[in-house]
């Protein structure tokens, strides 16, 4: 604390720093300032006794992902960003800092983004050696499980922000895994509920050749059985358009889309399973019969979408865009949620001690706000974050699931994905 005699000197130095006229305080002004500083010191909570000084504590959060491969995008309208996920985590740190100013807590993000899969485990070990106990992980399921099963990771909480695999929430679940990204089952159930509510019950399913496409299609099949829908035809998409940027590229694609849907049994909607976005957009407006498109393209079930503006989401969208120079994507949102969940847990625990924070994360009453109109919480049977799923196209938020009328004895959010009685998770 400055003494009475130091006040004029401090004021003079401050004036110099601001380019002022270097005038000093009068004796009465100096006395008033000194009295205020003395009062503020002793009036502040914890200013005396053993609590005379509280050091700000830091919760360090790791981020582990792979740098994406650079390749020519299908379209230059929306080239895939090189920083999806990590930008959401950075915004989460900034948001946590706002609360941390009042709680005496601070948060830091330690990023590890190797280019090759072989470098992932050494990068992960670096984070663990540094004493980090919470790591956001944006990795494919096999690599994620490899990290979770390391002996050193037994006491570490891994927050999955990149793998939607249902197996990670079922037979391949791990006790040290929490899932911020919705599973494919949750996305498929959200779409199926909407289709059932619209009475669009007959589906034509188009499935791509990639492993993710097969898993997405299987989730659609399960959801159709669950909500009383009928897949009238289940067809693989094998056409490779080749040079789509040639003058006649659009003509060959249109002809193939018409051939693919011609002669199909009567259907209400075409559902596409093309997670990489290689061909799914080519079917809209090119089907033989006039039918809407949904799934991985068209009307998309997703955790976050650019048109989402309800429940205060506009301010999150704008803050993210101001920071990242682009719009928030699902993995950005998952990473932001993960960091915010840790910040909320630290606030509730009144501590950044990793053990205290982890206990809050697993507390049955723990909830976080996610700009979706309802509190979000973790399921205790598989570590999945309960959350509404948006149904949107490129320019419009069409609906939000769970749909009205789909009830549950505990939480309507548990109508999406694997419910407790269906779960095959046995934590390891």
C-alpha positions in Angstrom: 0.0 0.0 0.0 1.3 3.5 -0.8 2.1 5.8 2.1 0.8 9.3 2.5 4.1 10.8 1.3 4.2 8.6 -1.8 0.8 9.6 -3.1 2.0 12.9 -4.9 4.9 11.0 -6.4 2.6 8.2 -7.7 0.2 10.8 -9.2 3.1 12.6 -10.9 4.4 9.4 -12.5 0.9 8.5 -13.6 0.5 11.9 -15.2 3.8 11.5 -17.0 2.7 8.1 -18.4 -0.5 9.6 -19.7 1.3 12.7 -21.2 -0.4 15.0 -18.6 0.8 18.3 -17.1 2.6 16.6 -14.1 0.6 18.5 -11.4 0.6 16.9 -8.0 -2.2 16.3 -5.5 -2.9 18.7 -2.8 -2.3 17.6 0.8 -6.1 17.2 1.3 -6.5 15.1 -1.8 -3.5 13.0 -0.9 -4.9 12.4 2.6 -8.3 11.3 1.1 -6.7 8.9 -1.3 -4.5 7.3 1.4 -7.6 7.0 3.7 -9.5 5.3 0.9 -6.7 2.8 0.2 -6.3 2.0 3.9 -10.1 1.4 4.2 -10.1 -0.8 1.0 -7.3 -2.9 2.3 -8.9 -3.7 5.6 -12.5 -3.9 4.3 -11.6 -6.5 1.6 -12.7 -10.0 2.5 -9.8 -12.1 3.8 -7.6 -9.1 4.3 -6.6 -10.0 7.9 -5.2 -12.9 9.8 -4.3 -16.1 7.9 -6.3 -15.0 4.9 -4.2 -11.8 4.6 -3.1 -12.7 1.1 -4.8 -15.1 -1.4 -2.7 -16.0 -4.4 -4.6 -16.3 -7.6 -4.6 -20.0 -8.6 -4.4 -21.3 -12.1 -6.2 -24.3 -13.7 -4.2 -25.5 -16.7 -6.2 -27.2 -19.4 -4.6 -29.2 -22.1 -5.7 -29.4 -25.8 -4.6 -32.3 -27.9 -5.5 -32.6 -31.6 -4.0 -33.3 -35.0 -3.3 -30.5 -37.5 -5.7 -31.2 -40.4 -4.4 -32.2 -43.8 -4.4 -29.4 -46.3 -6.3 -30.4 -49.4 -8.3 -28.7 -52.1 -11.9 -28.3 -50.8 -14.9 -29.4 -52.8 -16.0 -25.8 -52.9 -14.1 -22.6 -52.1 -17.3 -21.1 -50.5 -16.5 -22.6 -47.1 -12.9 -24.0 -47.1 -12.4 -26.2 -44.0 -10.7 -24.2 -41.3 -7.3 -25.2 -39.9 -8.2 -24.3 -36.4 -11.6 -25.9 -35.7 -11.9 -26.9 -32.1 -9.0 -25.0 -30.7 -10.6 -21.6 -31.3 -13.6 -22.7 -29.2 -11.2 -23.6 -26.4 -9.5 -20.3 -26.6 -12.8 -18.5 -26.3 -13.8 -20.6 -23.4 -10.6 -19.6 -21.6 -11.4 -15.9 -22.2 -15.0 -16.5 -20.8 -13.7 -18.3 -17.8 -11.3 -15.4 -17.1 -14.3 -13.1 -16.7 -15.7 -15.1 -13.8 -12.2 -15.7 -12.5 -11.7 -12.0 -11.8 -14.3 -12.3 -9.1 -13.3 -15.8 -7.8 -9.5 -15.3 -7.7 -9.1 -18.1 -10.3 -7.4 -18.1 -13.6 -7.2 -20.6 -16.5 -4.6 -21.4 -19.0 -4.7 -23.4 -22.2 -1.7 -25.6 -23.2 -2.0 -26.6 -26.8 -0.4 -29.6 -28.5 -1.2 -30.1 -32.2 1.1 -32.6 -33.8 0.9 -33.2 -37.5 1.3 -36.9 -37.5 -0.5 -39.6 -35.6 2.8 -41.1 -34.4 3.5 -37.8 -32.5 0.2 -37.8 -30.6 1.3 -40.0 -27.7 4.5 -38.1 -27.0 2.6 -34.8 -27.1 0.0 -36.3 -24.7 2.8 -37.4 -22.3 4.2 -33.9 -22.4 0.9 -32.6 -21.1 0.8 -35.2 -18.3 4.4 -34.6 -17.3 3.5 -30.9 -16.9 0.9 -31.9 -14.3 -2.2 -31.2 -16.4 -5.2 -33.2 -15.3 -7.8 -32.1 -17.8 -7.3 -32.5 -21.5 -9.6 -31.6 -24.4 -9.0 -34.3 -27.0 -9.9 -33.9 -30.7 -8.8 -37.2 -32.1 -10.4 -40.2 -33.9 -11.8 -42.9 -31.7 -8.9 -45.3 -31.9 -6.3 -42.7 -30.9 -8.6 -41.4 -28.2 -8.8 -44.8 -26.6 -5.1 -45.3 -26.9 -4.5 -42.1 -24.9 -7.3 -43.0 -22.4 -5.7 -46.4 -21.7 -2.2 -45.2 -20.9 -1.4 -46.0 -17.3 -0.4 -42.3 -16.8 -3.9 -41.2 -17.9 -5.7 -43.1 -15.2 -6.1 -40.0 -13.0 -6.7 -37.6 -16.0 -10.0 -36.5 -17.3 -10.2 -36.6 -21.1 -12.9 -34.4 -22.6 -13.8 -35.8 -26.1 -14.6 -33.0 -28.5 -14.0 -34.8 -31.8 -15.2 -38.4 -31.9 -19.0 -39.0 -32.3 -18.7 -42.8 -32.2 -21.5 -44.5 -30.3 -19.1 -47.3 -29.2 -17.2 -44.8 -27.1 -20.4 -44.3 -25.1 -21.2 -48.1 -25.0 -18.9 -51.1 -25.1 -15.7 -49.0 -25.5 -16.5 -46.5 -22.7 -13.8 -45.4 -20.3 -14.2 -44.0 -16.8 -11.8 -41.1 -17.6 -13.7 -40.0 -20.7 -16.4 -37.3 -20.8 -18.1 -36.5 -24.2 -18.9 -33.0 -25.2 -19.8 -33.8 -28.8 -23.1 -35.5 -29.4 -22.9 -39.1 -30.5 -24.1 -40.2 -33.9 -27.0 -41.8 -32.2 -28.1 -38.5 -30.6 -27.9 -36.8 -34.0 -29.9 -39.6 -35.7 -32.5 -39.6 -33.0 -32.9 -35.9 -33.2 -33.6 -36.1 -36.9 -35.9 -39.1 -36.5 -38.0 -37.3 -33.9 -38.4 -34.4 -36.3 -39.4 -36.6 -39.2 -41.9 -38.5 -37.0 -43.4 -35.2 -35.8 -43.8 -34.1 -39.5 -45.2 -37.6 -40.4 -42.5 -38.0 -43.0 -42.1 -41.7 -42.2 -40.7 -43.2 -45.4 -37.0 -42.7 -45.9 -34.7 -43.3 -48.8 -31.2 -43.8 -47.3 -28.1 -43.0 -49.4 -24.8 -44.2 -47.9 -21.3 -43.3 -48.8 -18.3 -45.6 -48.8 -16.3 -44.2 -45.9 -16.3 -45.8 -42.4 -17.9 -42.8 -40.9 -20.7 -42.9 -43.5 -21.4 -46.5 -42.5 -21.6 -45.7 -38.8 -23.8 -42.7 -39.5 -26.1 -44.9 -41.6 -26.3 -47.5 -38.9 -27.3 -44.8 -36.4 -30.1 -43.7 -38.8 -31.3 -47.3 -39.1 -31.5 -47.6 -35.3 -33.3 -44.3 -35.0 -35.8 -45.3 -37.6 -36.7 -48.5 -35.7 -36.8 -46.6 -32.4 -39.3 -43.9 -33.7 -41.4 -45.9 -36.1 -39.9 -44.8 -39.4 -39.5 -47.0 -42.5 -36.4 -47.1 -44.7 -38.0 -48.0 -48.1 -34.6 -48.4 -49.8 -31.0 -48.5 -48.4 -28.6 -47.7 -51.3 -24.9 -47.2 -51.5 -23.6 -44.1 -53.3 -20.6 -45.2 -55.5 -20.4 -42.5 -58.2 -17.2 -40.4 -58.4 -17.9 -37.2 -60.3 -14.2 -36.7 -61.1 -13.5 -33.3 -62.6 -16.6 -31.5 -61.1 -15.1 -28.1 -62.1 -15.2 -28.8 -65.8 -17.9 -27.1 -67.9 -20.1 -30.1 -68.0 -19.4 -31.4 -64.4 -22.8 -30.3 -63.1 -24.6 -32.1 -65.9 -23.0 -35.5 -65.1 -23.8 -35.1 -61.4 -27.4 -34.2 -62.1 -27.8 -37.2 -64.4 -26.4 -39.6 -61.7 -28.5 -38.1 -58.9 -31.6 -38.6 -61.1 -30.6 -42.2 -61.9 -29.9 -43.0 -58.3 -33.4 -41.9 -57.1 -35.3 -43.1 -60.2 -37.5 -46.1 -59.6 -37.1 -46.0 -55.8 -40.2 -46.9 -53.8 -42.3 -44.0 -52.7 -40.5 -42.0 -50.1 -41.0 -38.7 -48.2 -37.4 -37.6 -47.7 -33.9 -38.5 -48.9 -31.5 -39.1 -45.9 -27.8 -38.9 -46.7 -24.8 -40.4 -44.9 -21.7 -38.5 -46.2 -19.8 -37.2 -43.2 -16.8 -35.9 -45.2 -19.1 -33.9 -47.5 -17.8 -35.4 -50.7 -21.0 -35.9 -52.6 -24.1 -35.3 -50.4 -24.7 -31.7 -51.5 -24.9 -32.9 -55.1 -28.3 -34.7 -54.5 -30.4 -31.7 -53.4 -32.7 -30.4 -56.2 -31.5 -33.2 -58.5 -33.7 -36.1 -57.4 -36.2 -37.5 -59.9 -39.1 -36.7 -57.6 -39.3 -33.4 -55.7 -38.2 -34.5 -52.2 -36.3 -32.7 -49.3 -32.8 -33.9 -48.2 -31.6 -34.4 -44.7 -28.8 -36.1 -42.8 -25.2 -35.0 -43.2 -26.4 -32.5 -45.8 -29.6 -30.5 -46.3 -31.4 -30.4 -43.0 -28.6 -31.4 -40.6 -28.8 -32.5 -37.0 -25.9 -30.8 -35.2 -24.7 -29.5 -31.9 -24.2 -26.0 -33.3 -25.1 -24.1 -36.5 -24.4 -20.7 -37.9 -28.2 -19.7 -38.0 -28.7 -20.4 -34.3 -29.6 -17.2 -32.6 -32.0 -18.2 -29.8 -31.5 -18.2 -26.1 -28.7 -15.6 -26.3 -26.7 -17.6 -28.8 -26.2 -14.5 -31.0 -23.7 -13.0 -28.5 -21.7 -16.3 -28.5 -21.7 -16.3 -32.3 -20.5 -12.7 -32.4 -17.8 -13.1 -29.8 -16.5 -16.2 -31.5 -16.5 -14.5 -35.0 -14.7 -11.5 -33.6 -12.0 -13.7 -32.2 -11.6 -16.3 -34.9 -12.6 -14.4 -38.0 -15.1 -17.2 -39.0 -18.3 -18.8 -37.7 -18.4 -21.3 -34.8 -18.5 -25.0 -35.9 -19.6 -28.1 -33.9 -16.1 -28.9 -32.6 -15.5 -25.3 -31.6 -18.7 -25.5 -29.6 -17.7 -28.8 -28.0 -14.3 -27.3 -27.0 -15.9 -24.2 -25.7 -18.4 -26.3 -23.6 -15.5 -28.4 -22.2 -13.5 -25.3 -21.0 -16.7 -23.7 -19.7 -17.6 -26.9 -17.8 -14.2 -26.9 -16.1 -14.6 -23.2 -15.3 -18.1 -23.8 -13.8 -16.8 -26.7 -11.8 -13.9 -24.6 -10.4 -16.4 -21.9 -9.4 -18.7 -24.3 -7.6 -15.7 -26.0 -5.9 -14.3 -22.6 -5.0 -11.0 -24.2 -5.9 -8.8 -25.1 -8.9 -7.6 -28.2 -7.2 -8.0 -30.9 -9.9 -9.6 -33.4 -7.5 -12.2 -30.8 -6.3 -13.0 -29.8 -9.9 -13.4 -33.4 -11.0 -15.8 -34.1 -8.1 -17.9 -31.2 -9.3 -18.0 -32.5 -12.9 -19.4 -35.9 -11.7 -21.8 -34.4 -9.1 -25.4 -35.3 -10.0 -26.4 -31.7 -9.6 -23.8 -30.3 -11.9 -25.1 -28.2 -14.8 -23.8 -25.7 -17.3 -25.4 -23.2 -19.6 -24.9 -23.8 -23.3 -27.2 -21.2 -25.1 -29.7 -23.9 -25.8 -32.5 -23.0 -23.5 -32.0 -25.7 -20.9 -29.2 -26.6 -18.5 -26.7 -29.3 -19.8 -25.4 -32.1 -17.6 -23.4 -35.3 -17.9 -25.0 -38.7 -17.9 -23.6 -40.9 -15.1 -23.9 -44.1 -17.1 -21.7 -43.2 -20.1 -20.2 -39.7 -19.6 -22.2 -38.1 -22.4 -23.2 -34.5 -22.1 -27.0 -34.2 -22.4 -27.9 -31.4 -24.8 -30.6 -30.4 -27.3 -29.7 -31.0 -30.9 -30.3 -28.3 -33.6 -31.8 -29.1 -36.9 -30.6 -26.5 -39.4 -29.7 -25.9 -43.0 -27.1 -23.3 -44.2 -29.3 -20.3 -43.5 -32.1 -21.3 -41.2 -32.7 -23.0 -37.8 -35.6 -25.3 -38.6 -36.2 -27.0 -35.3 -34.6 -28.2 -32.1 -34.9 -31.8 -30.7 -36.1 -33.3 -28.4 -39.4 -32.6 -30.2 -42.6 -31.8 -28.2 -44.4 -34.9 -27.2 -41.4 -37.2 -26.8 -41.4 -37.7 -23.1 -39.1 -39.3 -20.6 -39.5 -40.2 -17.0 -36.4 -38.3 -16.0 -35.2 -35.9 -18.7 -36.5 -35.4 -22.3 -32.9 -35.0 -23.3 -32.4 -38.7 -22.6 -34.7 -39.5 -25.5 -31.6 -38.6 -27.7 -28.9 -41.3 -27.9 -28.3 -44.2 -25.6 -30.6 -44.2 -22.5 -29.6 -45.9 -19.3 -31.6 -49.2 -19.8 -30.1 -49.5 -23.3 -26.5 -48.7 -22.3 -23.7 -51.3 -22.9 -21.2 -49.2 -21.0 -19.3 -51.0 -18.2 -16.7 -48.5 -17.1 -13.1 -49.7 -17.2 
